[in-house]
Amino acid sequence: MRRALRDAIRSGRLSEGERLPSSRVLARSLCISRGLITDCYGQLEAEGYLSTRAGSATRVAAAQVRLLAPARRAAPPGRLAADFRPSVPDLASFPMRDWLWALGEAGRRAPAAAADYGDPRGSAELREVLAAYHSRVWGAAADPEYTVICAGFTQGINILLRALARRGVDRVAIEDPGDRDNDTVAERAGLRAVPVPVDDRGVDVGALAASGARAVVLTPAHQAPTGVVLAPDRRQALMSASPWRLSCGSDGSSALRSWPRRSPARSRSPTAGRQALTSWHWPS
């Protein structure tokens, strides 16, 4: 006990003037005799680590605390006239007041059972709304029973890639240029990320077939960062080029398209059974 307290004081985990529990309380919590605690405190006081005063608690002595150098804080970035970083929306335009109002209304109307864990896939009502939205706006063959609500895009793609790794997939094709975070997620899932070039018609299907990848992560409706749309003939070729297709899309980025209906993120073809749509939405 003396060694543990001494190390805690030297390292700064116990700060100057910090009050220690009384010998009676500490002995009771550790299920040992009070005499051991009294002897421990007395020895550390003799060594200068603790200080005591009549009628006051035992405290850490000031002279023995090692002052740690405060961590340097990075200088705040300068204000940008325009922020063109990818995947960063206009945070200033977020409807915070409306969001808080909707959150309050939902909380007041929610039953007590809503505070429970519930379905691990997420709220059934939310999954039904999102599936209908994807079918109506994205042209995706979405089904609420196969819809999973995630904490974010990274968690969603991580779940999918790990599931593919368990099925024996050892490499996944990633668009080049593309989101480099996908490479990191794939490697952490035990997969080898293989870059496949993107031109003005989307991902190069020929290069994809030659890569040997059994899965591919795509942004077909609005390729990031080039913004190109995957050509229809390449969409059809992808049905046979790769057994697994992970279509990724952002509701916000697709909204930048100039025509009312967005390009379909997932085919409704009967051969499109091994596809997964991963999308993220911004409140509007």
Secondary structure, 3 states (H helix, E strand, C coil): CHHHHHHHHHHCCCCCCCECCCHHHHHHHHCCCHHHHHHHHHHHHHCCCEECCCCCCCEECHHHCCCCCCCCCCCCCCCCCCCCCCCCCCHHHCCHHHHHHHHHHHHHHCCHHHHCCCCCCCCHHHHHHHHHHHHHHHCCCCCHHHCCCCCCHHHHHHHHHHHHHHCCCCEEEEEECCCCHHHHHHHHCCCEEEEEEEECCEECHHHHHHHCCCEEEECCCCCCCCCCCCCHHHHHHHHHHCCEEEEEEEHHHHCCCCCCCCCCCCCCCCCCCCEEEEEECCCC
